[in-house]
Amino acid sequence: MSLEFYPSIWLNDFHSKAEWDEYSNYYKEASYVYDWIDDHLLLSRHPFSYIAYCEACERITHMTFDWRLAGGSNSLSINPAWTETCVCDNCGLNSRMRALISYLKSHSDYKNLNNVYIAEQITKSFQVLKNTLYPSLIGSEFLGTNYTSGDLVKNKIPGHQIIRHEDLTNLSFKNNSFDLVITQDVFEHIPDYFKAFTEINRILSEHGRLVFTIPFNANLEYTKIRASIINNQLIYHLPPEIHGDPLSTEGSLCYQNFGWDILSSLIEAGFSEARASLYWGPWKGYMGYPSFIFSADKNKHSLEEYHNLVNLEMLNLKDEQIQKLSVENEALHQKLTESLKNINLKDEQIQKLSVENKALQLEIVDYTSSTSWKITRPLRRLSRLVRRK
């Protein structure tokens, strides 16, 4: 079934909280409609499923919704962990994982890339991305401070013979190695996330892009630091917040709750542009408004713009070739015209000679006729004289 049968889930891009606030105020009534639909899709306080189109599987599947990780709000309502639920029964990816794939698929410049790195390796997302979009995808996991970036660790995790270890704040890859870097809910677990931004910027190619997800509060302008490492000591500024970790049953500490200033942090780290892309669409298993996919371009031109520039250069080159051929054609046309003129001139000369030849022939005939008369007349007279005698 073609994706054209389904509306796009992508609503708008934002570069700051000011842009988001202006948009939110202007489309306030629309957000009421989104919330109303979300509320009425919550069929039960128990886990339930409904059918929707999965953009990872590219077919209609069942999406399973549960209330794990749900929390309260200042409005005294219970909010599901929207991005962590709506798991596709077929591929096993939750809402935010499928939204990231949707983002990659909806931007044509992300297709058929050869140099792609994702900061995970043992997850379902890694397998789906490798099987559907990037066959040469390189993945890694953070296995602890006892390892060095680039280490290939054997038999560390059951079912995975070799795992590559990478620390996002000190990557082993060379400069300009990748066209695309992907992370999913990783930066909140890195105390020095700014250093991770600069490292990713370093390994991206000239027109590369970082695409990522993070737990995000659209009402938060500035990032809230929950914990930090000072003089090799872990310091808590707020009560510990532990998130799930596929490598550990103990979970992973969340060091910060990101606000809109993450976009300016990306610019300070060397990216030319950073954006938050808003999405929503229950028909594809994306409930909960608002939700975002984040991205940052290394240079001012995105991959799509870069490809457009390349295509434009090719068109310009073709125009130059056409112009060159046009000049050559004009030169050939002039030569042909001159040749035709010469041919016409020769035709005129031939025609003139032909006329002159006919005139000469007539003169010869006249001369012959007159000469013949002068010779035959005396002969006739002589013949008559002979007959008389």
C-alpha positions in Angstrom: 0.0 0.0 0.0 1.4 3.4 -0.9 2.2 5.9 1.7 0.3 8.5 -0.3 -2.9 7.1 1.3 -1.8 8.5 4.7 -1.4 12.1 5.7 2.1 13.2 6.7 2.9 13.3 10.4 5.4 16.2 10.0 3.9 19.5 11.1 6.7 22.1 11.4 10.3 22.8 12.2 11.5 25.0 15.1 14.8 26.7 15.8 14.0 28.2 19.2 11.5 28.3 22.0 10.3 31.7 20.7 9.3 30.1 17.4 7.6 27.3 19.3 5.7 29.7 21.5 4.5 31.8 18.6 3.4 28.7 16.8 1.7 27.3 19.9 -0.3 30.5 20.5 -1.4 30.7 16.8 -2.4 27.0 16.6 -3.8 26.7 20.2 -7.1 25.4 19.0 -5.5 22.8 16.9 -3.6 21.5 19.9 -6.9 21.1 21.7 -8.1 18.9 18.9 -4.9 16.8 19.0 -5.2 16.4 22.8 -8.9 15.4 22.5 -8.1 12.8 19.9 -5.3 11.4 22.0 -7.5 11.2 25.1 -10.3 9.4 23.3 -7.8 6.9 21.8 -6.9 5.8 25.3 -9.4 2.9 25.4 -8.5 1.4 28.7 -6.4 1.7 31.8 -5.0 -1.7 30.9 -2.7 -2.4 27.9 -4.6 -2.4 24.6 -3.8 -2.4 20.9 -5.1 -0.7 17.8 -4.3 -0.9 14.1 -2.1 1.7 12.4 0.4 2.0 9.6 4.0 1.2 10.6 6.5 3.2 8.7 9.3 0.8 9.6 7.4 -2.3 8.4 5.6 -0.3 5.6 2.3 -2.0 6.3 -0.6 -2.0 8.7 0.1 -3.6 12.0 -1.2 -3.6 15.6 0.3 -1.0 17.9 0.4 -2.1 21.6 -0.2 0.7 24.1 0.6 0.4 27.8 0.9 2.7 30.8 4.4 1.8 31.9 6.5 4.9 32.7 3.3 7.0 32.9 3.4 10.1 35.1 1.3 12.9 36.5 1.3 16.6 35.5 0.6 19.9 37.1 -3.0 19.7 35.7 -3.6 16.6 37.9 -3.9 14.4 34.8 -2.1 11.2 34.1 0.2 11.3 31.0 1.4 8.1 29.3 5.0 8.0 28.2 3.9 8.7 24.7 7.2 8.3 22.9 8.0 5.0 24.8 4.7 3.2 24.0 2.7 2.3 20.8 5.0 -0.6 20.1 4.5 -2.2 16.7 3.7 -5.9 17.2 5.7 -6.8 14.1 9.0 -4.9 14.3 9.0 -4.2 18.1 9.8 -0.5 17.7 8.1 2.1 19.9 6.7 5.5 18.8 10.0 7.6 18.9 12.0 4.8 17.2 9.5 4.6 14.3 9.3 8.4 14.2 13.0 8.6 13.6 12.8 6.1 10.8 9.9 8.1 9.4 12.0 11.3 9.5 14.8 9.5 7.6 12.5 8.1 5.0 10.5 11.3 4.5 13.7 13.2 3.6 15.0 11.8 0.2 18.5 13.0 0.9 18.9 10.3 3.6 18.3 7.4 1.3 21.1 5.3 -0.1 23.8 6.7 2.2 26.9 4.5 2.6 28.6 6.1 5.6 26.2 6.0 8.5 26.9 5.6 12.2 24.5 5.0 15.1 25.3 5.0 18.8 23.8 1.6 19.4 24.4 -2.0 18.2 22.4 -4.6 20.1 18.9 -3.0 19.7 16.0 -3.7 17.4 16.3 -0.3 15.9 19.8 -1.1 14.8 18.7 -4.2 13.0 15.7 -2.5 11.3 17.8 0.4 10.1 20.5 -1.9 8.8 18.0 -4.2 7.1 15.8 -1.5 5.5 17.9 1.7 5.0 21.6 1.3 5.5 23.1 -2.1 4.9 26.6 -0.9 5.8 25.5 0.8 9.0 28.1 0.9 11.7 26.9 0.7 15.3 28.5 0.7 18.8 27.7 0.6 22.5 29.2 2.3 25.5 30.6 -0.7 27.5 32.1 1.2 30.4 35.2 3.2 31.3 37.4 0.1 31.2 37.4 0.1 27.4 38.9 2.4 24.8 36.9 3.8 21.9 37.3 1.5 18.9 37.7 -1.7 21.0 36.0 -4.7 19.6 34.8 -6.7 22.6 34.0 -10.4 22.2 31.3 -12.3 24.0 30.4 -9.4 26.3 26.7 -9.7 25.6 24.8 -13.0 24.9 23.8 -13.3 21.3 26.3 -10.8 20.1 29.8 -12.1 19.4 31.5 -8.8 18.8 30.5 -5.4 20.2 32.2 -2.2 19.2 32.9 0.2 22.1 32.6 3.9 21.5 32.6 6.9 23.9 30.7 9.7 22.2 32.9 12.3 23.9 36.1 10.6 22.5 35.2 8.8 19.3 37.8 6.6 17.5 36.7 7.6 14.0 38.6 9.9 11.7 37.5 13.4 10.7 34.7 13.6 8.0 34.0 9.8 8.3 30.2 9.9 8.1 27.4 11.5 6.2 24.9 10.7 8.9 25.1 10.1 12.7 22.1 8.8 14.7 21.5 8.6 18.4 18.3 7.7 20.3 17.8 8.9 23.8 21.6 9.0 24.5 22.7 12.5 25.2 20.8 12.8 28.5 23.0 10.1 29.9 26.3 11.9 29.0 27.5 14.4 31.6 29.5 16.4 29.1 27.0 16.2 26.2 28.5 19.4 24.7 31.8 17.5 24.1 29.8 14.7 22.5 28.3 17.3 20.1 31.8 18.6 19.1 33.0 15.0 18.5 30.1 14.1 16.3 30.6 17.4 14.4 34.2 16.3 13.9 33.4 12.9 12.4 30.7 14.2 10.1 31.4 14.9 6.5 31.2 18.4 5.1 27.5 18.2 4.4 26.7 15.6 7.1 23.8 15.7 9.6 23.1 14.5 13.1 19.6 13.1 13.8 18.6 12.2 17.3 15.9 11.8 19.9 15.9 12.9 23.5 13.4 13.1 26.3 12.2 16.7 25.9 9.9 19.1 27.6 8.6 21.8 25.2 7.8 24.1 28.1 11.4 24.1 29.3 13.5 26.9 27.9 16.8 26.0 29.6 18.3 22.5 30.2 17.8 21.4 33.8 21.0 19.7 35.2 20.1 16.8 37.4 23.6 15.5 38.1 27.2 16.2 37.1 30.7 14.9 37.5 33.0 17.3 39.4 36.6 16.2 40.1 35.7 12.7 39.2 32.9 12.8 41.8 29.2 12.3 41.0 27.2 15.2 42.3 23.4 15.2 42.4 21.6 18.5 42.0 18.1 16.9 41.9 16.8 13.5 42.9 18.3 10.7 40.7 16.3 9.9 37.6 17.0 6.4 36.2 16.1 5.4 32.6 16.1 2.0 31.0 19.3 0.6 29.7 19.5 -2.4 27.3 23.0 -3.2 28.7 22.1 -3.1 32.4 19.2 -4.1 34.6 20.2 -1.3 36.9 19.3 1.3 34.3 21.2 4.5 33.3 21.4 7.8 35.2 19.8 10.8 33.5 22.2 13.8 33.9 20.0 16.4 32.4 16.4 17.2 31.2 16.9 19.1 28.0 15.2 22.4 27.1 15.2 24.5 23.9 18.7 25.7 24.6 20.0 22.4 23.3 19.6 24.0 19.8 21.9 26.9 20.6 24.3 24.4 22.2 24.5 22.5 18.9 25.3 25.8 17.1 28.1 26.6 19.7 29.5 23.1 19.1 30.1 23.9 15.4 26.8 23.0 13.7 25.5 25.6 11.3 21.8 24.9 11.9 19.8 22.9 14.4 16.1 22.2 14.5 13.3 20.4 16.3 10.8 18.7 13.9 7.3 18.4 15.3 5.2 15.3 14.5 1.9 13.8 15.4 -0.3 11.2 13.7 -2.3 8.4 15.4 -3.0 6.8 12.0 0.7 5.8 12.0 1.0 5.0 15.7 2.2 8.4 16.9 0.1 9.7 19.8 1.0 12.4 22.3 1.3 16.1 21.3 3.9 17.6 21.0 6.7 15.2 20.1 9.9 16.0 18.3 12.8 14.6 16.2 16.0 16.7 16.5 18.6 17.3 13.7 21.6 19.5 13.1 23.6 20.3 9.9 27.3 20.5 10.0 27.3 23.1 7.2 24.6 25.6 6.1 23.5 23.3 3.3 21.7 20.1 4.3 22.3 16.9 2.4 19.2 17.5 0.3 20.4 21.0 -0.5 23.9 19.7 -1.2 22.5 17.1 -3.6 20.4 19.9 -5.2 23.5 22.0 -5.6 25.3 19.0 -7.2 22.4 18.5 -9.5 22.5 22.2 -10.3 26.2 22.0 -11.1 25.5 19.1 -13.4 22.8 21.1 -15.1 25.1 24.0 -15.5 27.7 21.7 -16.9 25.2 20.3 -19.3 24.2 23.9 -20.2 27.9 24.6 -21.0 28.1 21.5 -23.1 24.9 22.5 -24.9 26.3 26.0 -25.5 29.5 24.5 -26.8 27.7 22.2 -29.1 25.5 25.2 -30.2 28.7 27.2 -31.1 30.1 24.2 -32.9 26.7 23.8 -34.7 26.7 27.5 -35.7 30.2 27.1 -37.1 29.1 24.0 -39.1 26.0 25.9 -40.2 28.2 28.8 -41.5 30.4 26.3 -43.4 27.4 24.7 -44.9 26.0 28.1 -45.9 29.2 29.0 -47.6 29.3 25.6 -49.3 25.8 26.2 -50.6 26.7 29.6 -51.8 29.6 28.2 -53.7 27.4 25.5 -55.1 24.8 28.1 -56.2 27.6 30.2 -57.7 28.8 27.2 -59.7 25.3 26.5 -60.7 25.0 30.0 -62.0 28.3 29.7 -63.9 27.2 26.4 -65.4 23.8 27.9 -66.4 25.7 30.9 -67.9 28.0 28.6 -69.8 25.1 26.6 -71.0 23.4 29.7 -72.4 26.6 30.7 -74.0 27.0 27.2 -75.5 23.5 27.3 -77.0 24.2 30.7 -78.5 27.4 29.3 -80.1 25.5 26.3 -81.4 23.0 28.6 -83.0 25.8 30.7 -84.5 27.3 27.5 -85.9 24.1 26.4 -87.4 23.5 29.8 -89.0 27.1 29.8 -90.3 26.8 26.3 -91.7 23.5 27.2 -93.4 24.9 30.3 -95.0 28.1 28.6 -96.1 26.2 25.7 -97.6 24.1 28.1 -99.7 27.1 29.9 -101.1 28.7 26.5 -102.2 25.6 24.8 -103.6 24.3 27.8 -105.6 27.2 27.9 -108.1 27.1 24.2 -108.5 23.5 24.3 -109.5 24.2 26.9 -112.1 27.0 24.8 -113.5 24.8 21.8 -113.7 22.2 23.7 -115.8 24.8 24.9 -118.2 26.1 21.3 -118.7 22.6 20.0 -119.5 22.0 22.7 -122.2 25.2 21.7 -124.0 
